[in-house]
Amino acid sequence: MNSTPANGPSLTFRHFFMLCLVFLLAACNAKFGLAAPGYGYPGGLSAHAPRLGNSGNYVYYPRYEAYFQRSSRMFYYPNGKKWEVQPTVLSTPVREILDSPGVPFQFSEHPSKYHEDVKLAFPTTWTPGKGRFDEPYEFGRSGWDIDRR
């Protein structure tokens, strides 16, 4: 008589399969990531949200309508029809700007390409709210609805 239970090998295979699936999903999340919670990126801008573990290459400061590029430590902002690149925004102290609420972005191109959408999503009165995962569940609203606020 065989001492192995009838469901033994298939149960082990199921555990192995589930374990592989969990690791695969974790690896995909590490590569493609989830958007950092707490900013409420609208659908069109969510592709430019930095992924968890990445701080992004620009921070948008709505109060000043300016983008701070981390690598160059310069501010990019519209001034009439042209864009300025300066170490500060209109003689405002840098510390004051950096202390105001900001939204991180990961742009592959100049921020002027995305500015109209960013300005609509994050008006000058914007302040960071709770993350989507911190908000109470509302019956009838899916995750997509919450992201589009």
VOSE-682030 format. One record per atom (N, C-alpha, C, O): residue number from 1; residue in one letter; x, y, z. Coordinates in steps of 0.2 Angstrom, whole numbers, plus 5000, padded with zeros to 4 digits. Each point is the difference from the previous one (the first is absolute). Example, Ala and Ser with C-alpha at 12.3 -4.5 7.8 and 13.67 -1.06 7.14 Angstrom:
2
   num   residuo     c1     c2     c3
     1         A   5066   4972   5039
     1         A   4996   5006   5000
     1         A   5004   5006   5000
     1         A   5005   4999   5003
     2         S   4993   5006   4993
     2         S   5004   5006   5001
     2         S   4996   5005   5003
     2         S   5003   5006   5001
This chain:
149
   num   residuo     c1     c2     c3
     1         M   5004   4994   5000
     1         M   4996   5006   5000
     1         M   5004   5006   5000
     1         M   5006   5000   5003
     2         N   4992   5005   4994
     2         N   5004   5007   4999
     2         N   4998   5004   5006
     2         N   4995   5001   5002
     3         S   5011   5002   5001
     3         S   4999   5004   5006
     3         S   4998   5007   4998
     3         S   4999   5004   5005
     4         T   5002   4998   4989
     4         T   4998   5007   4998
     4         T   4993   5001   4999
     4         T   4996   4996   4997
     5         P   5001   5009   5006
     5         P   4993   5002   5000
     5         P   4998   5001   4992
     5         P   5004   5002   4996
     6         A   4989   4996   5003
     6         A   4998   5001   4993
     6         A   5001   5007   4997
     6         A   5001   5001   4994
     7         N   4998   5004   5010
     7         N   5000   5007   4998
     7         N   5007   5003   5001
     7         N   5001   5006   4998
     8         G   5004   4991   5005
     8         G   5006   5002   5001
     8         G   5004   5004   4995
     8         G   5001   5006   5000
     9         P   5001   4990   4994
     9         P   5004   5003   4995
     9         P   4996   5006   4997
     9         P   5003   5005   4999
    10         S   4991   4995   4999
    10         S   4996   5005   4997
    10         S   5000   5006   5005
    10         S   5000   5006   4998
    11         L   4999   4993   5008
    11         L   5000   5006   5005
    11         L   5006   5003   5000
    11         L   5000   5006   5001
    12         T   5006   4991   4999
    12         T   5006   5003   5000
    12         T   5001   5004   4994
    12         T   5003   5005   5000
    13         F   4995   4992   4994
    13         F   5001   5004   4994
    13         F   4996   5006   5000
    13         F   5002   5005   4998
    14         R   4992   4995   5005
    14         R   4996   5006   5001
    14         R   5003   5005   5004
    14         R   5000   5006   4998
    15         H   5003   4992   5007
    15         H   5004   5005   5004
    15         H   5006   5003   4997
    15         H   5001   5006   5000
    16         F   5002   4989   4996
    16         F   5006   5003   4996
    16         F   4998   5005   4995
    16         F   5003   5005   4999
    17         F   4991   4993   4997
    17         F   4997   5005   4995
    17         F   4998   5006   5003
    17         F   5002   5006   4998
    18         M   4995   4994   5008
    18         M   4998   5007   5003
    18         M   5006   5004   5003
    18         M   5000   5006   4999
    19         L   5005   4990   5003
    19         L   5006   5004   5002
    19         L   5003   5003   4994
    19         L   5003   5006   5001
    20         C   4998   4991   4994
    20         C   5003   5003   4994
    20         C   4996   5006   4997
    20         C   5002   5005   4998
    21         L   4991   4994   5003
    21         L   4996   5005   4998
    21         L   5001   5007   5004
    21         L   5000   5005   4998
    22         V   5000   4994   5009
    22         V   5001   5005   5004
    22         V   5007   5004   4999
    22         V   5001   5006   5000
    23         F   5004   4990   4999
    23         F   5007   5003   4998
    23         F   5000   5003   4993
    23         F   5003   5005   5000
    24         L   4993   4993   4996
    24         L   5000   5003   4993
    24         L   4996   5006   5001
    24         L   5002   5005   4997
    25         L   4993   4996   5006
    25         L   4996   5006   5001
    25         L   5004   5005   5004
    25         L   5000   5006   4998
    26         A   5004   4992   5007
    26         A   5005   5004   5004
    26         A   5005   5003   4995
    26         A   5002   5006   5001
    27         A   5001   4990   4995
    27         A   5005   5002   4995
    27         A   4997   5005   4995
    27         A   5003   5005   4999
    28         C   4991   4994   4999
    28         C   4997   5005   4995
    28         C   4999   5006   5004
    28         C   5001   5006   4997
    29         N   4997   4994   5009
    29         N   4998   5006   5004
    29         N   5007   5004   5001
    29         N   5000   5006   5000
    30         A   5005   4990   5001
    30         A   5007   5004   5001
    30         A   5002   5003   4994
    30         A   5003   5005   5000
    31         K   4996   4992   4994
    31         K   5002   5003   4994
    31         K   4996   5006   4997
    31         K   5002   5005   4999
    32         F   4991   4993   5001
    32         F   4996   5005   4998
    32         F   4997   5005   5005
    32         F   4998   5006   4999
    33         G   5001   4991   5007
    33         G   4998   5004   5006
    33         G   4993   5002   5000
    33         G   4997   5000   4995
    34         L   5002   5003   5011
    34         L   4993   5003   5001
    34         L   5002   5008   5001
    34         L   5005   5001   5003
    35         A   4990   5003   4995
    35         A   5001   5007   5001
    35         A   5000   5001   5008
    35         A   4997   4997   5003
    36         A   5008   5008   4998
    36         A   5000   5002   5007
    36         A   4993   5003   5003
    36         A   4998   5004   4997
    37         P   5000   4993   5008
    37         P   4993   5002   5003
    37         P   5000   5007   5003
    37         P   5006   5002   5002
    38         G   4989   5001   4998
    38         G   4999   5007   5004
    38         G   5000   5006   4995
    38         G   4999   5005   5003
    39         Y   5001   4994   4991
    39         Y   5000   5006   4995
    39         Y   4994   5000   4996
    39         Y   4998   5006   4998
    40         G   4999   4989   5001
    40         G   4994   5000   4996
    40         G   5001   5002   4992
    40         G   4996   5004   4998
    41         Y   5009   4993   4999
    41         Y   5001   5001   4993
    41         Y   4994   4998   4996
    41         Y   4998   4995   5001
    42         P   5000   5010   4995
    42         P   4995   4998   4995
    42         P   5002   4995   4995
    42         P   5006   4999   4999
    43         G   4989   4998   4998
    43         G   5002   4995   4995
    43         G   5006   5002   4995
    43         G   5004   4996   4998
    44         G   4995   5010   4999
    44         G   5005   5002   4995
    44         G   5007   5001   5002
    44         G   5005   5000   4997
    45         L   4996   5001   5010
    45         L   5006   5002   5003
    45         L   5003   4994   5004
    45         L   5006   5000   5002
    46         S   4990   4995   4999
    46         S   5002   4994   5004
    46         S   5006   4997   4997
    46         S   5004   4997   5004
    47         A   4997   5003   4989
    47         A   5006   4997   4997
    47         A   5006   5003   5002
    47         A   5006   4997   4999
    48         H   4994   5010   5003
    48         H   5006   5004   5002
    48         H   5001   5000   5007
    48         H   5004   5004   5003
    49         A   4992   4992   5001
    49         A   5000   5000   5007
    49         A   5006   4996   5002
    49         A   5001   4994   4997
    50         P   5004   5008   5007
    50         P   5006   4996   5002
    50         P   4997   4993   5003
    50         P   4995   5000   5004
    51         R   5008   4995   4995
    51         R   4998   4993   5003
    51         R   5003   5000   5007
    51         R   5005   5003   5002
    52         L   4992   4993   5002
    52         L   5003   4999   5007
    52         L   5007   4998   5000
    52         L   5002   4996   4996
    53         G   5002   5007   5008
    53         G   5007   4999   5000
    53         G   5004   5005   4995
    53         G   5006   5000   5000
    54         N   4990   5005   4997
    54         N   5003   5005   4995
    54         N   4997   5006   5002
    54         N   4994   5001   5001
    55         S   5010   5004   5000
    55         S   4998   5007   5002
    55         S   4998   5004   4994
    55         S   4998   5006   5001
    56         G   5003   4992   4993
    56         G   4999   5004   4994
    56         G   5005   5005   4998
    56         G   5005   5001   5005
    57         N   4995   5002   4989
    57         N   5005   5005   4999
    57         N   4998   5007   5000
    57         N   5004   5005   5000
    58         Y   4990   4996   5001
    58         Y   4997   5007   5001
    58         Y   4995   5000   5006
    58         Y   4997   4995   5001
    59         V   5003   5011   5002
    59         V   4995   5001   5005
    59         V   4996   5006   4998
    59         V   5003   5005   4999
    60         Y   4990   4994   5000
    60         Y   4996   5006   4998
    60         Y   4998   5004   5006
    60         Y   4997   4996   5005
    61         Y   5004   5010   4996
    61         Y   4997   5004   5005
    61         Y   4994   5005   4998
    61         Y   5002   5005   4997
    62         P   4992   4992   5004
    62         P   4994   5004   4997
    62         P   5000   5007   5002
    62         P   4998   5004   4996
    63         R   5004   4998   5010
    63         R   4999   5007   5003
    63         R   5004   5004   4995
    63         R   4998   5006   4999
    64         Y   5008   4992   4999
    64         Y   5004   5004   4996
    64         Y   5000   4998   4992
    64         Y   5003   5003   4996
    65         E   4993   4992   5002
    65         E   5000   4998   4993
    65         E   5007   4998   4998
    65         E   5002   5002   4994
    66         A   5002   4995   5010
    66         A   5007   4999   4998
    66         A   5002   4992   5001
    66         A   4997   4997   5005
    67         Y   5007   5001   4991
    67         Y   5003   4993   5001
    67         Y   5007   5001   5002
    67         Y   5004   5003   4997
    68         F   4998   4993   5008
    68         F   5007   5000   5003
    68         F   5003   4993   4997
    68         F   4997   4995   5001
    69         Q   5008   5006   4995
    69         Q   5004   4994   4998
    69         Q   5005   4998   5005
    69         Q   5005   5004   5001
    70         R   4995   4990   5001
    70         R   5004   4998   5005
    70         R   5008   5000   4998
    70         R   5004   5002   5004
    71         S   4997   4995   4990
    71         S   5007   5000   4998
    71         S   5003   5006   4999
    71         S   5006   5001   5002
    72         S   4991   5004   4995
    72         S   5003   5006   4999
    72         S   4999   5006   5006
    72         S   5004   5005   5000
    73         R   4991   4993   5004
    73         R   4998   5005   5005
    73         R   4998   5006   4998
    73         R   5002   5006   5003
    74         M   4995   4994   4991
    74         M   4997   5006   4997
    74         M   4992   5000   5000
    74         M   4998   4994   4999
    75         F   4999   5012   5000
    75         F   4993   5000   5000
    75         F   4998   5002   4992
    75         F   5003   5004   4997
    76         Y   4992   4992   5001
    76         Y   4997   5001   4993
    76         Y   4994   5003   5001
    76         Y   4995   4997   5004
    77         Y   5003   5009   4993
    77         Y   4993   5003   5001
    77         Y   4999   5004   4994
    77         Y   5004   5003   4997
    78         P   4989   4998   5002
    78         P   4998   5004   4994
    78         P   5000   5007   5002
    78         P   4999   5002   5006
    79         N   5004   5002   4989
    79         N   5000   5008   5001
    79         N   4997   5003   4994
    79         N   5004   5001   4995
    80         G   4990   5000   5005
    80         G   4997   5002   4994
    80         G   4999   4994   4995
    80         G   4998   4995   5001
    81         K   5005   5006   4993
    81         K   5000   4995   4995
    81         K   5006   4996   5000
    81         K   5001   4995   4996
    82         K   5004   5007   5008
    82         K   5006   4996   5000
    82         K   5002   4997   5007
    82         K   4996   5001   5005
    83         W   5008   4994   4995
    83         W   5002   4996   5006
    83         W   5006   5003   5003
    83         W   5005   5000   4996
    84         E   4995   5001   5010
    84         E   5007   5002   5004
    84         E   5003   4994   5003
    84         E   4996   4995   5002
    85         V   5010   5005   4998
    85         V   5004   4995   5004
    85         V   5005   5004   5005
    85         V   5005   5003   4998
    86         Q   4993   4997   5008
    86         Q   5003   5004   5005
    86         Q   5002   4997   5007
    86         Q   4996   4995   5001
    87         P   5008   5007   5003
    87         P   5001   4997   5006
    87         P   4995   5001   5005
    87         P   5000   4997   5005
    88         T   4996   5008   4994
    88         T   4994   5001   5004
    88         T   4994   5003   4996
    88         T   5001   5001   4994
    89         V   4993   5000   5009
    89         V   4994   5003   4996
    89         V   4999   5007   5002
    89         V   4998   5001   5005
    90         L   5003   5003   4990
    90         L   4998   5007   5001
    90         L   5003   5003   5007
    90         L   4996   5003   5004
    91         S   5010   4996   4998
    91         S   5003   5002   5006
    91         S   4997   4998   5006
    91         S   5001   5002   5006
    92         T   4995   4992   4994
    92         T   4997   4997   5006
    92         T   5006   4996   5003
    92         T   5003   4996   4996
    93         P   4998   5004   5011
    93         P   5005   4996   5002
    93         P   4999   4992   4999
    93         P   4994   4998   5000
    94         V   5011   4999   4998
    94         V   5000   4993   4998
    94         V   4997   4996   5006
    94         V   4996   4995   4999
    95         R   5006   5006   5007
    95         R   4997   4996   5006
    95         R   4993   5001   5000
    95         R   4996   4995   5002
    96         E   5001   5011   4997
    96         E   4993   5001   5000
    96         E   4996   4996   4995
    96         E   4995   4997   5001
    97         I   5008   5002   4993
    97         I   4997   4996   4995
    97         I   5000   4993   5001
    97         I   4995   4996   5000
    98         L   5011   5001   5002
    98         L   5001   4993   5002
    98         L   4996   4998   5006
    98         L   4998   4994   5001
    99         D   5000   5011   5004
    99         D   4996   4998   5005
    99         D   4992   5000   4999
    99         D   4996   4998   5004
   100         S   5002   5005   4990
   100         S   4993   5000   4998
   100         S   4999   4993   4997
   100         S   5004   4996   4998
   101         P   4989   5002   5002
   101         P   4998   4994   4997
   101         P   5002   4999   4993
   101         P   4999   5004   4996
   102         G   5004   4990   5003
   102         G   5002   4998   4993
   102         G   4998   4993   4998
   102         G   4998   4996   5004
   103         V   5002   5003   4989
   103         V   4998   4994   4997
   103         V   5006   4997   4996
   103         V   5002   5003   4996
   104         P   5000   4991   5006
   104         P   5006   4997   4996
   104         P   4997   4998   4993
   104         P   4995   4997   5000
   105         F   5009   5003   4995
   105         F   4999   4998   4993
   105         F   5006   4997   4998
   105         F   5006   5001   5001
   106         Q   4993   4994   4994
   106         Q   5006   4997   4996
   106         Q   4998   5001   4993
   106         Q   4997   4997   4997
   107         F   5006   5009   5000
   107         F   4999   5002   4993
   107         F   5006   4998   4996
   107         F   5006   5001   5003
   108         S   4993   4997   4991
   108         S   5005   4998   4996
   108         S   5002   5006   4995
   108         S   5005   5000   4997
   109         E   4990   5005   5003
   109         E   5001   5006   4996
   109         E   4999   5006   5004
   109         E   4999   5000   5006
   110         H   5002   5006   4991
   110         H   5000   5006   5003
   110         H   4993   5001   5004
   110         H   4995   4998   4997
   111         P   5004   5005   5009
   111         P   4994   5000   5003
   111         P   4994   5004   4996
   111         P   4995   5000   5002
   112         S   5008   5005   4994
   112         S   4995   5004   4996
   112         S   4995   4995   4996
   112         S   4994   5003   4999
   113         K   5008   4992   4999
   113         K   4996   4995   4996
   113         K   4994   4998   5004
   113         K   4994   4998   4998
   114         Y   5006   5001   5009
   114         Y   4995   4998   5004
   114         Y   4997   5005   5005
   114         Y   4995   4999   5003
   115         H   5007   5007   4996
   115         H   4998   5005   5005
   115         H   4993   5002   5000
   115         H   4997   5001   5006
   116         E   4999   4999   4988
   116         E   4993   5002   5001
   116         E   4996   4994   5003
   116         E   4996   5002   5004
   117         D   5006   4992   4995
   117         D   4997   4995   5004
   117         D   5001   5000   5008
   117         D   4996   4999   5004
   118         V   5011   5002   4997
   118         V   5002   5000   5007
   118         V   4997   5006   5004
   118         V   4997   5000   5005
   119         K   5002   5006   4991
   119         K   4997   5006   5003
   119         K   4993   4999   5002
   119         K   4997   5002   5005
   120         L   4999   4994   4990
   120         L   4993   4999   5002
   120         L   4999   4995   5005
   120         L   4996   5000   5004
   121         A   5009   4995   4997
   121         A   4999   4995   5005
   121         A   5002   5002   5007
   121         A   4998   4998   5005
   122         F   5007   5007   4995
   122         F   5003   5002   5006
   122         F   5000   5008   5000
   122         F   5005   5003   4999
   123         P   4989   5000   5003
   123         P   5000   5007   5000
   123         P   5004   5004   5005
   123         P   5002   4996   5005
   124         T   4999   5010   4995
   124         T   5004   5004   5005
   124         T   4998   4999   5007
   124         T   5004   5001   5005
   125         T   4989   4997   4996
   125         T   4998   4999   5007
   125         T   5001   4993   5002
   125         T   4997   4998   5006
   126         W   5006   4997   4990
   126         W   5000   4993   5002
   126         W   5004   4999   5006
   126         W   5005   5003   5001
   127         T   4993   4992   5003
   127         T   5004   4998   5006
   127         T   4999   4992   4999
   127         T   4995   4997   4998
   128         P   5010   5000   5005
   128         P   5000   4992   4999
   128         P   4995   4998   5005
   128         P   4999   5002   5006
   129         G   4997   4993   4992
   129         G   4995   4997   5004
   129         G   5002   4993   5002
   129         G   5006   4998   5000
   130         K   4990   4998   5002
   130         K   5001   4993   5002
   130         K   5001   4996   4994
   130         K   4998   5002   4994
   131         G   5006   4993   5006
   131         G   5001   4995   4995
   131         G   4994   4996   4998
   131         G   4996   5000   5005
   132         R   5003   4998   4990
   132         R   4994   4996   4998
   132         R   4999   4994   5004
   132         R   4994   4998   5001
   133         F   5011   4999   5002
   133         F   5000   4994   5004
   133         F   4998   5002   5007
   133         F   4998   4996   5004
   134         D   5002   5010   4998
   134         D   4999   5003   5006
   134         D   4992   5002   5001
   134         D   4998   5001   5005
   135         E   4999   5000   4989
   135         E   4994   5003   5000
   135         E   4995   4995   5001
   135         E   5001   4994   4999
   136         P   4993   5007   5005
   136         P   4995   4995   5001
   136         P   4997   4998   4994
   136         P   4999   5003   4995
   137         Y   4998   4991   5005
   137         Y   4997   4997   4994
   137         Y   4993   5003   5000
   137         Y   4997   5001   5004
   138         E   5002   5001   4989
   138         E   4993   5002   4999
   138         E   4997   4996   4995
   138         E   5002   4998   4995
   139         F   4992   4999   5007
   139         F   4996   4995   4996
   139         F   4999   5003   4994
   139         F   4997   5006   4999
   140         G   5004   4990   4995
   140         G   4998   5002   4994
   140         G   5006   5004   4996
   140         G   4999   5001   4994
   141         R   5007   5000   5010
   141         R   5005   5003   4996
   141         R   5006   4995   5000
   141         R   5002   4997   5005
   142         S   5000   5003   4989
   142         S   5006   4995   4999
   142         S   5007   5004   5001
   142         S   5000   5006   5000
   143         G   5005   4990   4999
   143         G   5007   5003   5001
   143         G   5001   5005   4994
   143         G   5003   5005   5001
   144         W   4994   4994   4993
   144         W   5000   5004   4994
   144         W   4997   5007   5002
   144         W   5002   5005   4998
   145         D   4992   4995   5005
   145         D   4996   5006   5002
   145         D   5004   5004   5005
   145         D   5001   5006   4999
   146         I   5002   4991   5006
   146         I   5004   5003   5005
   146         I   5006   5004   4997
   146         I   5002   5006   5001
   147         D   5002   4990   4994
   147         D   5005   5003   4997
   147         D   4999   5006   4995
   147         D   5004   5005   5000
   148         R   4990   4996   4998
   148         R   4998   5005   4995
   148         R   4996   5006   5004
   148         R   4999   5005   4997
   149         R   5000   4994   5010
   149         R   4997   5005   5004
   149         R   4996   5005   4996
   149         R   4998   5005   5003
